[in-house]
Amino acid sequence: MIEHDLEISFLKESVMVLNSRTSISIFVILAFVFCPLGMCQQSGSFKELTLKITTTVQEVLPMEPMPITITLSNDTETPITGHIQIDPGYGILKIYVAKADKLFEQFHSADRPTLTGIRGENVLKPGFRTSVSVYLFYAHPPNLDKDKKGQYLFESPGVYYVKAIFEDLEGEKKIESNMLTIEVKRPSGEDTAAYEFLRNLKEKQEKDIYYRDFLLTTFGHSISPRDQKVLDKKEEFLSQFPNSRYARYVYYSLGDNYRLGVGKGVKQGIALLEKAASYEDFFLAKDVFLKLIKTLSDQGETDKAWEYKKIFARRFPDADEGRDYLEQTGAPEPRSRSNWFTPKALGLVSIAVAILAMVVVLLLFKYTPLFRRKT
């Protein structure tokens, strides 16, 4: 009886030791698997995120829009908890513009739609990066109502500075971007007369809203003009200044209106979009091509659409549509690394290995001889 009690006591102690060893083993396995994925690291501060603004254009003419790309990234070695609503439409990232005196003023886009549906925070892993491309043209100070007079950001020659500030969801922590220096050049040649044409419209916009419609639907985010007079004025501009730098914007906006069945119709719209697509340094060329390809396809001009798909794939190989068009047109797809070595794939493999290891440990725990009672 004593021997039997000693045996039971020994078994209980063995179970406790094995339980302890099993728990330690499982913990070590989980740590081994998940720590390399960044799940055991302490989260960094929101302020350690990097905010950067870039542009492909250093010089513009007065009244031209300015394209910028806003990039948020985690360049540290630790995960950081934060959100990714960097599009200015959400109102969390704010744009500041200054002239040579560097007295920055905050501006909201007066013609760009406001975005809703703000999402919560995420864990942004080391190496995380997200970008959004926007362009600056017409804005109003934050304390003014949208019905009051707005401001064309780059309406006069000179040096301008642009920066951005990004806040956390509580508005307590802020990240400031680098500062861009933009030179607005004085027009010359045909551009001089074209600029005077635009300035004349700006001066008249207080008396007749259609003058502002001309500017906002040509250079801003607005699409549909409210009056046939706007389309007529754009035709007048192209007849007078077909080779000016400003003409590309008018070709695009007027072609976009016509392709939707407004004014002179779809065929004329296609012709104008083709003209706008011919400018290789036009920062809106990608949008022009996509609308041109869709319109040609809708009109049954598949051969022409096919040719523009091939041109698009060459000019924009990194765009999602560019990769799709490469596949459609039979052009060789650039060779890429195996998907087995992406961080996501490696993470899934690590999790599978962890689960398998835990199953093995539990099986050993269940069937080890220490738990079999002697007979």
C-alpha positions in Angstrom: 0.0 0.0 0.0 2.8 2.4 0.9 4.6 1.4 -2.3 1.4 2.1 -4.3 1.1 5.6 -2.6 4.7 6.3 -3.4 4.1 5.3 -7.0 1.0 7.7 -7.3 3.0 10.5 -5.6 5.8 9.9 -8.1 3.4 10.0 -11.0 1.8 13.3 -9.8 5.2 14.9 -9.5 6.1 13.6 -13.0 2.8 15.1 -14.4 3.6 18.5 -12.8 7.2 18.4 -14.2 5.9 17.4 -17.6 3.1 20.0 -17.5 5.7 22.6 -16.6 8.0 21.4 -19.4 5.2 21.3 -21.9 4.1 24.8 -21.1 7.7 26.0 -21.4 8.0 24.1 -24.7 4.8 25.6 -26.1 5.9 29.1 -25.0 9.4 28.7 -26.6 7.8 27.5 -29.8 5.4 30.4 -29.9 8.1 32.9 -29.1 10.3 31.3 -31.8 7.6 31.6 -34.4 5.9 34.9 -33.6 8.8 37.1 -32.4 10.5 37.2 -35.7 7.2 38.4 -37.2 7.3 41.4 -34.9 4.6 40.2 -32.5 6.8 40.2 -29.4 8.3 43.6 -29.9 7.2 46.7 -28.0 5.1 49.1 -30.1 6.9 52.3 -31.1 5.5 55.8 -30.9 3.2 57.3 -33.6 5.7 60.2 -33.9 8.3 57.7 -35.1 6.4 57.2 -38.4 7.8 59.0 -41.4 5.7 61.4 -43.5 7.1 62.5 -46.9 5.8 64.5 -49.8 7.3 64.4 -53.2 6.5 65.7 -56.7 7.5 64.9 -60.2 7.2 68.6 -61.1 9.5 71.3 -59.7 8.3 74.1 -62.0 4.8 75.1 -63.1 3.2 78.1 -64.7 0.7 80.3 -62.9 -2.7 78.7 -62.4 -1.4 75.3 -63.1 -2.2 72.5 -60.5 0.7 71.0 -58.6 0.8 67.1 -58.2 2.2 65.7 -55.0 2.5 62.2 -53.6 2.1 61.8 -49.8 3.8 58.7 -48.3 3.5 57.4 -44.8 6.0 54.7 -43.8 7.4 52.9 -40.8 11.2 53.1 -41.2 12.0 51.8 -37.7 12.7 48.3 -36.6 9.6 48.0 -34.3 5.9 47.9 -35.0 4.0 51.1 -34.5 0.3 51.5 -33.8 -1.3 54.2 -36.0 -3.8 54.9 -38.8 -3.4 55.3 -42.5 -5.9 58.0 -43.5 -3.4 60.2 -45.3 -5.7 61.4 -48.1 -6.4 65.1 -47.4 -10.0 64.4 -48.1 -10.4 62.9 -44.6 -9.2 66.1 -43.0 -6.6 64.4 -40.8 -3.7 65.2 -43.0 -3.4 69.0 -43.5 -1.6 70.8 -46.3 0.2 74.1 -45.7 1.3 76.5 -48.4 3.6 79.5 -48.1 5.1 82.1 -50.3 8.7 83.4 -50.1 8.1 84.7 -46.6 7.5 81.1 -45.4 4.4 82.2 -43.4 2.5 78.9 -43.8 -1.3 78.9 -44.2 -3.4 75.8 -43.9 -5.7 75.2 -46.9 -8.5 72.8 -47.6 -9.3 71.8 -51.2 -12.5 73.7 -52.1 -13.3 71.5 -55.1 -12.2 68.1 -53.9 -14.9 65.8 -52.3 -14.8 65.2 -48.6 -14.0 61.5 -47.7 -15.9 59.7 -44.9 -15.6 56.3 -43.2 -12.5 56.8 -41.1 -11.1 53.5 -40.0 -9.4 52.7 -36.7 -5.8 52.1 -36.0 -3.6 49.3 -37.3 -0.3 47.8 -36.3 2.1 49.1 -38.9 5.0 46.7 -39.2 8.6 47.7 -40.0 8.9 48.4 -43.7 5.2 49.4 -44.0 4.5 52.0 -46.6 1.4 53.5 -48.2 1.0 56.5 -50.6 -1.7 58.6 -52.1 -1.3 61.0 -55.0 -3.3 64.3 -55.1 -2.9 67.7 -56.7 -3.2 71.2 -55.3 -5.1 73.9 -57.2 -8.0 75.7 -55.6 -8.5 75.9 -51.9 -9.9 77.9 -49.0 -8.5 78.6 -45.5 -10.0 76.3 -42.9 -12.0 79.0 -41.1 -13.8 80.1 -44.3 -17.1 78.7 -45.5 -17.0 76.9 -48.8 -19.4 79.5 -50.2 -16.9 82.3 -49.6 -14.1 83.2 -51.9 -11.5 80.6 -52.5 -7.9 81.0 -53.6 -5.9 79.6 -56.5 -2.8 78.4 -54.7 -0.2 79.1 -57.5 -1.8 82.0 -59.4 1.3 84.3 -59.5 4.9 83.8 -60.4 7.3 83.3 -57.5 8.6 80.7 -55.1 6.2 78.6 -53.0 6.7 76.1 -50.2 4.5 73.1 -49.4 4.4 70.8 -46.4 2.0 68.5 -44.7 1.1 67.6 -41.0 -0.5 64.3 -40.1 -2.3 63.7 -36.8 -3.3 60.6 -34.9 -7.0 59.9 -34.5 -7.1 61.8 -31.1 -5.4 64.8 -32.6 -2.8 64.8 -29.9 0.3 63.6 -31.8 1.5 65.1 -35.0 4.1 64.2 -37.7 5.5 66.9 -40.0 6.7 66.2 -43.5 9.6 67.5 -45.4 9.1 70.8 -47.2 8.8 71.1 -51.0 10.0 74.1 -52.9 8.0 75.0 -55.9 8.9 77.6 -58.5 6.1 79.2 -60.5 7.7 80.5 -63.6 6.6 83.6 -65.5 4.9 82.5 -68.8 6.6 83.3 -72.1 5.5 83.1 -75.8 2.0 81.7 -76.4 1.7 80.9 -72.7 1.7 84.6 -71.9 -1.4 85.3 -73.8 -3.0 82.1 -72.5 -2.3 83.1 -68.9 -3.9 86.5 -69.5 -7.0 84.7 -70.9 -7.2 82.7 -67.7 -6.6 85.7 -65.4 -9.4 87.5 -67.1 -11.7 84.6 -66.3 -10.6 84.7 -62.7 -11.4 88.4 -62.4 -14.9 87.9 -63.8 -15.7 84.8 -61.7 -17.4 86.9 -59.0 -19.9 88.3 -61.5 -20.7 85.0 -63.3 -20.2 81.6 -61.8 -19.5 80.0 -65.1 -16.0 81.6 -65.3 -15.0 79.8 -62.1 -16.6 76.6 -63.6 -14.2 77.0 -66.5 -11.2 77.0 -64.2 -12.4 74.3 -61.8 -13.4 71.9 -64.5 -10.2 72.5 -66.4 -7.6 72.5 -63.7 -9.4 71.2 -60.6 -11.3 68.1 -59.5 -14.7 69.2 -60.8 -15.9 67.3 -63.9 -19.2 68.6 -65.2 -19.7 72.3 -66.0 -23.1 73.8 -65.2 -23.5 75.7 -68.5 -22.9 75.3 -72.2 -21.0 78.6 -72.1 -18.2 76.8 -70.3 -17.7 74.3 -73.2 -17.9 77.1 -75.7 -15.2 79.1 -73.8 -13.0 76.0 -73.8 -13.4 75.7 -77.6 -12.5 79.4 -77.9 -9.3 78.8 -75.7 -8.2 75.9 -77.9 -8.7 77.9 -81.1 -6.5 80.7 -79.8 -3.9 78.8 -77.8 -3.7 75.2 -79.1 0.0 74.9 -78.4 0.2 76.5 -75.0 1.2 74.5 -72.0 -2.3 75.1 -70.6 -3.9 73.5 -73.6 -3.3 69.9 -72.4 -5.7 70.5 -69.5 -8.4 71.9 -71.8 -8.0 69.0 -74.2 -8.4 66.6 -71.4 -11.4 68.3 -69.6 -13.3 69.0 -72.8 -12.7 65.5 -74.1 -13.9 64.1 -70.9 -17.1 66.1 -71.2 -17.7 65.2 -74.8 -17.0 61.4 -74.3 -19.9 61.4 -71.9 -22.2 62.6 -74.6 -22.1 66.3 -73.8 -21.6 69.0 -76.5 -20.1 67.7 -79.7 -20.4 64.0 -78.8 -18.2 61.0 -78.2 -16.1 61.0 -81.4 -14.9 64.5 -80.8 -14.3 63.6 -77.2 -12.0 60.7 -78.3 -10.1 63.0 -80.6 -9.5 65.5 -77.8 -8.4 62.7 -75.3 -6.0 61.4 -77.9 -4.5 64.9 -78.1 -4.2 65.1 -74.3 -2.6 61.6 -74.2 0.2 62.7 -76.6 1.8 64.9 -73.9 4.4 62.5 -72.3 5.1 64.9 -69.4 1.4 65.4 -68.5 1.0 64.3 -64.9 -2.7 63.4 -65.6 -1.7 61.2 -68.6 -2.6 57.9 -66.7 -6.2 59.1 -66.1 -6.4 60.3 -69.7 -5.3 56.9 -71.1 -7.8 55.0 -68.9 -10.7 57.1 -70.0 -9.6 56.9 -73.6 -9.3 53.1 -73.5 -12.7 52.7 -71.8 -14.4 55.0 -74.3 -12.9 53.3 -77.3 -13.9 49.9 -75.9 -17.4 51.1 -75.3 -17.6 52.4 -78.9 -16.5 49.1 -80.3 -13.2 50.4 -81.5 -11.3 47.4 -80.0 -8.3 47.6 -82.3 -7.6 51.2 -81.3 -8.2 50.4 -77.7 -5.8 47.5 -78.0 -3.0 49.8 -79.3 -3.6 52.3 -76.5 -3.4 49.4 -73.9 0.0 48.5 -75.3 1.2 52.1 -75.0 -0.2 52.4 -71.5 1.6 49.2 -70.4 4.9 50.6 -71.7 4.4 54.0 -70.0 2.9 52.8 -66.8 4.3 49.3 -66.2 4.0 49.5 -62.4 0.3 50.5 -62.4 -2.2 47.7 -61.8 -3.9 48.4 -65.1 -0.4 48.4 -66.8 0.2 44.8 -65.5 -3.3 43.8 -66.7 -2.7 45.3 -70.1 0.7 43.5 -70.4 -1.1 40.2 -69.9 -3.9 41.1 -72.3 -1.7 42.2 -75.1 0.8 39.4 -74.8 3.8 41.6 -73.9 6.4 39.8 -71.7 5.7 40.1 -68.0 8.7 41.2 -66.0 10.1 38.3 -64.0 9.4 38.6 -60.3 10.6 36.7 -57.2 8.7 33.6 -56.1 5.7 34.4 -53.9 6.9 31.8 -51.4 9.4 34.3 -50.1 7.0 37.2 -49.4 6.6 38.2 -45.7 2.9 37.1 -45.8 3.8 33.6 -47.1 6.6 33.1 -44.6 4.3 34.2 -41.8 1.7 31.6 -42.8 4.4 28.9 -43.0 5.7 29.8 -39.5 2.1 29.6 -38.0 1.6 26.2 -39.6 4.9 24.9 -38.2 3.9 26.3 -34.7 0.6 24.4 -34.8 2.3 21.2 -35.9 4.8 21.5 -33.1 2.1 22.1 -30.5 0.2 18.9 -31.7 3.4 16.9 -31.4 4.0 18.1 -27.9 0.4 17.4 -26.8 0.6 13.9 -28.3 3.9 13.2 -26.4 2.2 14.5 -23.3 -0.8 12.2 -23.7 1.0 9.0 -24.6 4.2 9.2 -22.5 5.0 6.1 -20.4 5.0 8.2 -17.2 1.2 8.3 -17.3 0.6 4.6 -17.7 -0.2 3.0 -14.3 1.9 -0.1 -13.5 0.0 -3.3 -13.4 
